[in-house]
Amino acid sequence: MRIQFLNGLGTGPAGRVDVAEGTVLAQFLRDQVGRDMEDLSITINGLIGAGDEILQDGDRVAATIAASKVKVE
């Protein structure tokens, strides 16, 4: 199945991504950007995403650095 992935991290792919049926959000993020959800702000179809949420064909997933993790020097 295919999802639309907006990678606001500047790493890995962005755009349409093929994923296996039954893939959960947390595993998808580890596979695509090599980070755990604790560091990220994640939405699925415009709503806050949960790590155990199973991705569906056509979902829109967006990932950015969580505001609490941004370092200002």
C-alpha positions in Angstrom: 0.0 0.0 0.0 1.1 3.6 -0.4 1.1 6.6 2.0 2.1 10.2 1.6 5.0 11.1 3.9 5.9 14.7 4.6 9.4 14.5 6.2 10.0 17.8 7.9 13.3 16.4 9.4 15.5 16.8 6.4 16.4 13.1 6.5 15.2 10.2 4.5 12.4 10.1 1.9 9.4 12.4 1.4 6.5 11.8 -0.9 4.8 8.6 -1.7 6.2 5.6 0.2 5.3 2.0 -0.1 4.6 0.2 3.2 3.5 -3.3 4.1 0.0 -3.9 5.2 -0.3 -3.8 9.0 2.7 -1.4 9.5 2.3 0.6 12.7 3.3 4.3 12.9 6.2 3.8 15.3 7.9 1.1 13.2 7.4 3.2 10.0 9.2 6.2 11.6 12.1 4.0 12.8 12.5 2.5 9.3 12.2 5.8 7.4 14.0 8.4 9.6 15.7 6.3 12.2 14.1 8.1 15.2 11.7 7.2 17.9 8.4 9.1 18.3 9.4 10.8 21.6 11.5 13.3 19.6 8.9 14.0 17.0 5.6 15.8 16.4 3.5 13.4 14.2 0.2 13.7 12.4 -1.8 11.2 10.4 -4.4 12.9 8.1 -4.0 16.1 10.1 -4.7 14.4 13.5 -2.1 13.6 16.2 -0.7 10.1 15.6 -0.3 7.3 18.1 2.7 4.9 17.9 0.5 1.8 17.8 -1.8 3.2 15.0 -1.9 1.0 12.0 -1.3 2.9 8.7 -3.9 2.7 6.0 -3.6 3.0 2.3 -3.7 6.7 1.3 -2.8 8.0 4.8 -0.9 11.3 5.0 1.8 11.2 7.6 3.8 14.3 8.6 6.8 14.3 10.9 8.7 17.3 12.4 11.0 17.8 15.4 8.9 18.3 18.5 9.0 21.9 19.8 10.2 20.7 23.2 13.3 19.1 21.5 14.4 22.2 19.6 17.6 23.7 21.0 18.1 27.4 20.8 21.6 28.7 21.5 
